[in-house]
Amino acid sequence: MKWIDFKAGFRDFWNEFKRVKFGLFGLILLFIFILAILINPYIG
């Protein structure tokens, strides 16, 4: 295994990780938003 192959593989892994991380972050934000809408009548 060459160093360039390792570097390219790591870059692919990092891009995939960033995409999954931002997707997970978006899902958490969506969940919090829906939860805030659902409990809003009970707060006010």
C-alpha positions, 0 to 999 in steps of 0.5 A: 500500500502506497502513501498516496493510496492511504491519503486518498482513502482517508480523504474519502473516509473524511468526506463521508464522515462529514456528510454523515455528521451533518446529516445527523446534526440536521436530524437532531435539529429537525427533532428539536424543532418538531418537539418545540412545536408540539410542546409550545401550547403547553408552555404558553 
